[in-house]
Amino acid sequence: MIRLLVEVSRRQGAALVVTHDANVARWCDRTVQVRDGRLAGAQAETDAGAETETGAEAKAGYRR
């Protein structure tokens, strides 16, 4: 199911996945962690590898 969602999102634009399962999160190009209702950090896959942001940087925007 996740593989199908990834294929469709890459063709159609985007998909939002909310999960507690790290194996599902690994399929995503970008992840955002929320702890106690606040952004705790974000990670995006780039051509050069994974790029990580702190909670403060993640709050600044979702520009990728």
KELUMMAR-133127 format. One record per residue: x, y, z of N, C-alpha, C, O in turn; residue in one letter. Coordinates in pm, 1 decimal, decimal comma, always signed. Layout:
<nodes>
+----------+----------+----------+----------+----------+----------+----------+----------+----------+----------+----------+----------+--------+
!     n.c1 !     n.c2 !     n.c3 !    ca.c1 !    ca.c2 !    ca.c3 !     c.c1 !     c.c2 !     c.c3 !     o.c1 !     o.c2 !     o.c3 ! residu !
+----------+----------+----------+----------+----------+----------+----------+----------+----------+----------+----------+----------+--------+
!        X !        Y !        Z !        X !        Y !        Z !        X !        Y !        Z !        X !        Y !        Z !      A !
...
+----------+----------+----------+----------+----------+----------+----------+----------+----------+----------+----------+----------+--------+
</nodes>
This chain:
<nodes>
+----------+----------+----------+----------+----------+----------+----------+----------+----------+----------+----------+----------+--------+
!     n.c1 !     n.c2 !     n.c3 !    ca.c1 !    ca.c2 !    ca.c3 !     c.c1 !     c.c2 !     c.c3 !     o.c1 !     o.c2 !     o.c3 ! residu !
+----------+----------+----------+----------+----------+----------+----------+----------+----------+----------+----------+----------+--------+
!    +81,1 !   -118,5 !     +0,0 !     +0,0 !     +0,0 !     +0,0 !    +86,7 !   +126,7 !     +0,0 !    +58,5 !   +221,7 !    -73,1 !      M !
!   +191,8 !   +127,5 !    +82,0 !   +279,6 !   +244,7 !    +88,4 !   +347,8 !   +266,9 !    -46,4 !   +359,6 !   +380,5 !    -92,4 !      I !
!   +392,1 !   +159,9 !   -108,6 !   +457,5 !   +172,8 !   -239,5 !   +364,1 !   +240,3 !   -340,7 !   +408,1 !   +325,4 !   -418,0 !      R !
!   +237,0 !   +203,1 !   -340,7 !   +139,5 !   +264,0 !   -430,1 !   +120,6 !   +412,2 !   -396,3 !   +115,2 !   +495,8 !   -486,5 !      L !
!   +110,7 !   +444,5 !   -269,7 !    +95,6 !   +583,7 !   -226,5 !   +215,3 !   +668,0 !   -270,9 !   +197,8 !   +780,9 !   -316,6 !      L !
!   +334,7 !   +614,7 !   -257,8 !   +456,1 !   +685,8 !   -299,8 !   +453,9 !   +709,2 !   -450,3 !   +483,5 !   +819,8 !   -495,5 !      V !
!   +419,6 !   +608,0 !   -528,2 !   +414,7 !   +622,5 !   -673,9 !   +313,3 !   +728,5 !   -715,5 !   +343,1 !   +813,1 !   -799,8 !      E !
!   +195,0 !   +724,5 !   -657,5 !    +91,0 !   +821,9 !   -691,4 !   +133,7 !   +962,7 !   -650,9 !   +114,7 !  +1057,1 !   -727,6 !      V !
!   +190,8 !   +978,1 !   -531,8 !   +230,3 !  +1111,3 !   -486,8 !   +340,9 !  +1169,4 !   -573,7 !   +343,7 !  +1290,5 !   -595,7 !      S !
!   +429,8 !  +1088,6 !   -622,6 !   +538,0 !  +1138,8 !   -709,1 !   +483,9 !  +1181,6 !   -844,6 !   +537,3 !  +1274,2 !   -905,8 !      R !
!   +379,2 !  +1116,0 !   -892,3 !   +317,8 !  +1154,7 !  -1019,7 !   +221,4 !  +1271,5 !  -1003,6 !   +214,6 !  +1358,8 !  -1090,1 !      R !
!   +147,5 !  +1273,5 !   -893,9 !    +40,1 !  +1370,2 !   -874,9 !    +81,7 !  +1493,4 !   -794,1 !    +13,6 !  +1595,6 !   -802,1 !      Q !
!   +189,0 !  +1487,8 !   -717,9 !   +231,1 !  +1604,6 !   -640,6 !   +276,1 !  +1572,8 !   -499,9 !   +395,1 !  +1582,4 !   -469,6 !      G !
!   +183,0 !  +1535,0 !   -412,7 !   +221,0 !  +1514,5 !   -272,6 !   +119,5 !  +1426,4 !   -201,9 !     +7,4 !  +1406,6 !   -248,7 !      A !
!   +162,1 !  +1374,3 !    -88,0 !    +73,8 !  +1298,2 !     +0,1 !   +118,9 !  +1324,3 !   +143,0 !   +238,0 !  +1340,2 !   +169,6 !      A !
!    +24,9 !  +1328,4 !   +232,6 !    +54,2 !  +1346,0 !   +374,2 !    +31,3 !  +1213,4 !   +444,3 !    -77,1 !  +1155,5 !   +435,8 !      L !
!   +133,9 !  +1165,2 !   +514,0 !   +125,8 !  +1039,8 !   +587,2 !   +154,2 !  +1069,5 !   +733,5 !   +255,6 !  +1131,6 !   +765,5 !      V !
!    +67,1 !  +1026,5 !   +821,4 !    +88,2 !  +1041,8 !   +965,0 !   +105,1 !   +901,8 !  +1021,5 !    +17,8 !   +816,5 !  +1005,7 !      V !
!   +219,6 !   +878,5 !  +1088,3 !   +248,2 !   +743,8 !  +1136,8 !   +338,6 !   +746,7 !  +1259,3 !   +411,9 !   +842,9 !  +1282,0 !      T !
!   +332,2 !   +641,9 !  +1336,0 !   +426,5 !   +618,2 !  +1445,3 !   +525,6 !   +509,1 !  +1405,2 !   +614,2 !   +474,1 !  +1483,2 !      H !
!   +511,2 !   +456,1 !  +1285,6 !   +591,4 !   +344,0 !  +1237,2 !   +713,5 !   +394,5 !  +1160,3 !   +698,9 !   +452,4 !  +1052,7 !      D !
!   +832,1 !   +373,3 !  +1213,5 !   +955,5 !   +420,3 !  +1149,8 !   +975,5 !   +356,2 !  +1012,7 !  +1034,2 !   +418,6 !   +924,2 !      A !
!   +928,7 !   +234,3 !   +993,2 !   +941,7 !   +168,8 !   +862,9 !   +858,6 !   +239,9 !   +756,8 !   +901,7 !   +249,7 !   +641,9 !      N !
!   +742,3 !   +288,9 !   +792,2 !   +659,6 !   +365,3 !   +698,7 !   +726,1 !   +500,5 !   +671,6 !   +730,5 !   +544,9 !   +556,9 !      V !
!   +777,0 !   +565,0 !   +774,0 !   +840,7 !   +696,1 !   +758,7 !   +961,1 !   +690,3 !   +665,6 !   +991,5 !   +788,9 !   +598,5 !      A !
!  +1029,6 !   +577,3 !   +660,5 !  +1146,8 !   +563,6 !   +573,1 !  +1110,9 !   +578,2 !   +424,8 !  +1197,3 !   +611,5 !   +343,6 !      R !
!   +988,1 !   +554,3 !   +389,8 !   +944,1 !   +568,5 !   +251,0 !   +927,4 !   +715,2 !   +210,9 !   +921,0 !   +746,1 !    +91,9 !      W !
!   +920,4 !   +803,6 !   +306,6 !   +889,1 !   +944,4 !   +280,4 !  +1012,7 !  +1024,7 !   +244,1 !  +1122,0 !   +998,9 !   +294,6 !      C !
!   +994,2 !  +1123,2 !   +155,3 !  +1104,0 !  +1212,1 !   +117,0 !  +1134,1 !  +1314,0 !   +225,9 !  +1246,8 !  +1362,1 !   +237,4 !      D !
!  +1033,1 !  +1346,6 !   +305,8 !  +1049,0 !  +1443,9 !   +413,5 !   +970,2 !  +1396,8 !   +533,6 !   +857,5 !  +1349,0 !   +520,0 !      R !
!  +1029,4 !  +1410,1 !   +652,4 !   +958,9 !  +1376,9 !   +775,2 !   +965,7 !  +1496,0 !   +870,7 !  +1063,6 !  +1570,5 !   +872,6 !      T !
!   +862,0 !  +1511,6 !   +947,9 !   +855,5 !  +1616,2 !  +1049,6 !   +815,2 !  +1548,5 !  +1179,4 !   +713,7 !  +1478,9 !  +1183,5 !      V !
!   +892,1 !  +1567,5 !  +1284,7 !   +861,5 !  +1508,0 !  +1414,5 !   +787,0 !  +1609,8 !  +1500,6 !   +823,7 !  +1727,1 !  +1507,1 !      Q !
!   +682,3 !  +1562,0 !  +1565,9 !   +604,1 !  +1644,6 !  +1657,2 !   +611,7 !  +1580,5 !  +1795,1 !   +583,9 !  +1461,6 !  +1810,6 !      V !
!   +649,2 !  +1659,0 !  +1894,5 !   +654,8 !  +1610,8 !  +2032,4 !   +577,4 !  +1707,3 !  +2119,9 !   +601,2 !  +1828,0 !  +2115,9 !      R !
!   +486,1 !  +1655,8 !  +2197,9 !   +404,6 !  +1738,9 !  +2287,2 !   +335,2 !  +1852,9 !  +2211,9 !   +322,3 !  +1963,7 !  +2263,8 !      D !
!   +290,7 !  +1824,3 !  +2088,9 !   +218,0 !  +1922,4 !  +2010,6 !   +302,9 !  +2028,9 !  +1944,5 !   +248,9 !  +2125,4 !  +1890,5 !      G !
!   +433,9 !  +2014,1 !  +1947,3 !   +524,8 !  +2113,8 !  +1888,2 !   +618,6 !  +2045,8 !  +1789,2 !   +651,6 !  +1928,1 !  +1803,4 !      R !
!   +660,9 !  +2122,5 !  +1688,2 !   +758,7 !  +2069,8 !  +1594,2 !   +890,4 !  +2045,2 !  +1666,9 !   +944,0 !  +2134,8 !  +1732,2 !      L !
!   +941,4 !  +1924,5 !  +1655,3 !  +1065,4 !  +1888,3 !  +1724,3 !  +1182,2 !  +1879,5 !  +1628,0 !  +1297,4 !  +1879,8 !  +1671,4 !      A !
!  +1155,6 !  +1871,7 !  +1499,5 !  +1261,6 !  +1861,9 !  +1401,0 !  +1205,6 !  +1813,8 !  +1269,3 !  +1090,7 !  +1770,5 !  +1260,9 !      G !
!  +1288,8 !  +1821,8 !  +1165,8 !  +1246,6 !  +1779,9 !  +1033,4 !  +1366,1 !  +1722,8 !   +960,5 !  +1480,7 !  +1756,5 !   +990,1 !      A !
!  +1338,3 !  +1635,7 !   +864,7 !  +1443,9 !  +1578,5 !   +783,1 !  +1391,6 !  +1564,0 !   +641,8 !  +1279,7 !  +1517,2 !   +620,8 !      Q !
!  +1472,6 !  +1604,0 !   +544,7 !  +1435,2 !  +1592,2 !   +404,4 !  +1546,2 !  +1520,3 !   +329,8 !  +1664,5 !  +1541,7 !   +356,5 !      A !
!  +1507,5 !  +1435,7 !   +236,7 !  +1605,2 !  +1369,5 !   +151,5 !  +1638,7 !  +1462,9 !    +36,6 !  +1549,3 !  +1517,0 !    -28,4 !      E !
!  +1767,7 !  +1481,7 !    +11,5 !  +1813,2 !  +1561,8 !   -101,4 !  +1900,6 !  +1473,2 !   -187,6 !  +1929,3 !  +1359,4 !   -150,5 !      T !
!  +1943,2 !  +1523,6 !   -301,9 !  +2032,2 !  +1445,8 !   -388,4 !  +2163,5 !  +1413,9 !   -318,5 !  +2226,2 !  +1311,9 !   -347,4 !      D !
!  +2206,2 !  +1501,6 !   -225,5 !  +2332,2 !  +1482,7 !   -154,4 !  +2315,9 !  +1395,6 !    -30,5 !  +2415,4 !  +1360,1 !    +32,7 !      A !
!  +2192,7 !  +1360,5 !     +5,6 !  +2168,4 !  +1279,4 !   +125,1 !  +2067,7 !  +1346,5 !   +215,5 !  +1998,5 !  +1439,8 !   +174,7 !      G !
!  +2059,7 !  +1298,6 !   +338,7 !  +1961,4 !  +1351,1 !   +433,8 !  +2005,6 !  +1486,0 !   +487,9 !  +2123,2 !  +1507,4 !   +517,2 !      A !
!  +1910,7 !  +1575,1 !   +500,6 !  +1935,0 !  +1707,1 !   +557,9 !  +1843,0 !  +1720,7 !   +678,0 !  +1723,0 !  +1695,5 !   +666,8 !      E !
!  +1897,0 !  +1760,0 !   +792,4 !  +1819,2 !  +1766,6 !   +915,5 !  +1806,4 !  +1909,7 !   +963,6 !  +1900,1 !  +1988,7 !   +952,0 !      T !
!  +1689,9 !  +1943,0 !  +1017,8 !  +1665,2 !  +2073,8 !  +1076,5 !  +1631,7 !  +2056,6 !  +1222,9 !  +1579,1 !  +1952,8 !  +1262,9 !      E !
!  +1661,3 !  +2156,7 !  +1302,9 !  +1617,6 !  +2156,7 !  +1442,3 !  +1472,5 !  +2201,2 !  +1447,7 !  +1415,9 !  +2240,5 !  +1345,7 !      T !
!  +1412,5 !  +2195,4 !  +1564,1 !  +1274,7 !  +2240,7 !  +1579,8 !  +1257,4 !  +2385,5 !  +1538,7 !  +1158,8 !  +2419,3 !  +1473,2 !      G !
!  +1352,0 !  +2472,9 !  +1575,9 !  +1342,6 !  +2615,2 !  +1541,4 !  +1349,3 !  +2634,5 !  +1390,4 !  +1274,0 !  +2714,7 !  +1335,1 !      A !
!  +1438,0 !  +2562,4 !  +1323,4 !  +1449,1 !  +2574,0 !  +1178,1 !  +1323,8 !  +2520,0 !  +1110,4 !  +1277,9 !  +2575,7 !  +1010,6 !      E !
!  +1269,1 !  +2413,1 !  +1163,5 !  +1147,4 !  +2355,0 !  +1105,7 !  +1030,8 !  +2451,3 !  +1118,7 !   +946,8 !  +2459,0 !  +1028,9 !      A !
!  +1024,1 !  +2525,5 !  +1229,7 !   +916,9 !  +2622,5 !  +1249,8 !   +925,3 !  +2738,0 !  +1152,0 !   +824,0 !  +2800,8 !  +1121,3 !      K !
!  +1046,7 !  +2767,4 !  +1102,1 !  +1067,2 !  +2880,8 !  +1014,5 !   +996,7 !  +2862,6 !   +879,4 !   +970,4 !  +2961,3 !   +810,7 !      A !
!   +966,2 !  +2741,0 !   +840,8 !   +894,7 !  +2719,1 !   +715,9 !   +922,7 !  +2582,9 !   +656,3 !  +1012,6 !  +2510,6 !   +699,2 !      G !
!   +844,5 !  +2550,8 !   +558,0 !   +856,8 !  +2422,3 !   +489,9 !   +901,2 !  +2445,4 !   +346,8 !   +839,3 !  +2395,0 !   +253,2 !      Y !
!  +1007,1 !  +2520,7 !   +329,7 !  +1054,5 !  +2553,9 !   +195,8 !  +1156,4 !  +2451,5 !   +150,6 !  +1271,8 !  +2455,1 !   +193,3 !      R !
!  +1114,9 !  +2360,9 !    +65,3 !  +1205,9 !  +2261,9 !     +5,6 !  +1156,8 !  +2229,0 !   -131,8 !  +1217,8 !  +2147,6 !   -201,2 !      R !
+----------+----------+----------+----------+----------+----------+----------+----------+----------+----------+----------+----------+--------+
</nodes>
